Amino acid sequence: MVVSSHDFTSVEDPETRDWGRFQILNAHDMTITGCKYVDVFLSAGLSEHRSHHVFPYQRSGFANIATTPLLERAARAHGIAWDAPKGLFSAILPAVVASYVWAPVQDPIVRKPIFKNFADEHLNLAVYKCCAGYVLAGLLGIGSI
């Protein structure tokens, strides 16, 4: 869910010194069902993600819904582009799958491939051991990682 609400493939206006502008341009709102009040539950309150970024201490997804029109009005008044929310299944999920699921595993620091090919990656038992560790950590709680 976290990855799906950020523009992770490109950074808009990376040189800006305006924190709010950067947050609005590099996060996007998400629609799952089309009803904001249902989407707030399905997205853990983060469907109105630009409001979440600009007002990070709001503790309610409903507060994010309430402040989004105000934020949109302020953004437009300052010449900041305001794109429509992206659909989870039509726009976000295909990009996330292409960038994370189908991408070859790489070393996160030097960006070099770890495995020679798809079969090598998926037949390596160490990979499954690592996945099982993450599943166990998730069952024990987010702070256990």
N, C-alpha and C positions, 0 to 999 in steps of 0.2 A: 504494500500500500504506500509506503514511504517513497519508493522509487517512482511509482506511477504518478506522483503529483509534482514532479520536478522535471524541468527540461534538462535532462542529463546528457543529451547528445550534442548540444551547443550552448554556449553561454552568450546571452544577449548583453551588449553594452558592458563588457568586462572592465573598462577603464573608468566607469562612472564612480564618482565619490558620493553620490546620493544613495544612501542605504535603502530607502523606501522604493526608489525607482528600480534598483537592482532586484529587490525582492519581488516586486510586481512583474517584472519582465522575465524572471527566471523560475517562477512557479506558475502553475495554472490550476484553475478550478476543474473539477471532475463531475461528470454526471453519470450515474449508474442506471437509475430507473427513470429519471426525468423529474422526479418529485424531490425537491431539496430536503424536505423533512423526513423522507424515507432514506435518501442518500446519506444524510448525516449519521444515521445509525449504521448503515452498511460500510461507511468509510471511517468509522471511529471518530467522527466529528471533523474530518479533514477534507470533505468534498469542496468546501469553500476555502481552498488552500492559500490563496493570495492574502485573504484576511488573516489567516493563521500566521503567515509569515510577517505581516506588517504589525499585527497585534499579538505577539507570541504568548502573552500572559493571560489572554482570555481563556477561561477554563471550560467553555461550553461551545459545542458545535453550533448551537442555536445563536450564540453571540456572533459567531463567524457569519452566519446567514444574515443576521440583522445589520452587521457592519459592512457587508460586501457592497450594497448599493451606494453607501456613503463613500467607500473607498474608490469605487468605479467613478463616481462623479468627480472626486478630487483628482484622480489619475487623468481623466479626460481634460479637466481644467488646466492641468499642467503639461498637456501634450504627450502623455504616456499612452501608448497603445493598450487597448483593453480587448483581448480576444475572448470569444465565447468559450464556455467550458468545453473540455474535450470529453468525448464518450469513452468510458472505460473499455468497452468491448470493441468499439470500432476504430479508435485512434490510439489509445494508450497501450492496451495489452499487446497488439502486434509489435509495437516499437520495443516494449520491454522484453518480449520473447526473443526478438531478433538480436537485441543488444546483450541480453544476459543468458538466455537458455541456449541459443544456437551458437553463441560466440565461443571460440576456443578458450580454454582455461589458460590464463597468463599469470606470470608472476606479477603481483600488484605494484612492485617498485620499479623493476626494470622493463616491464611489459614484454617479456619474452615468453613464447609458448612453453608450457610445461610438458605437454604430451605431444607425440609425433602426429597422431591422428585420432579420429573419433573412436575407433575400436580400442586403442591403447588407453584412452581416457576412461571409457565405460567398462573396461574389463579389469581395471586396477582395483584391488580390494582395499587399498589404503583410502581411496576416495570414498568408498561406502562406510568405512570406519569413521572418517571425518564427518560425513553426513549424519551418521547415527549419533555422534557426539553432539552435534547441533540440535538434533531432535530431542535428545535427553536434556540438554540445557534449556530448551524451550519448555519442556514439561516441568522442569524445576523452577522456572521463572526467568524473566529477562535479565535480572542481575547476576545470574549464574554464569554468564558467558565470560 
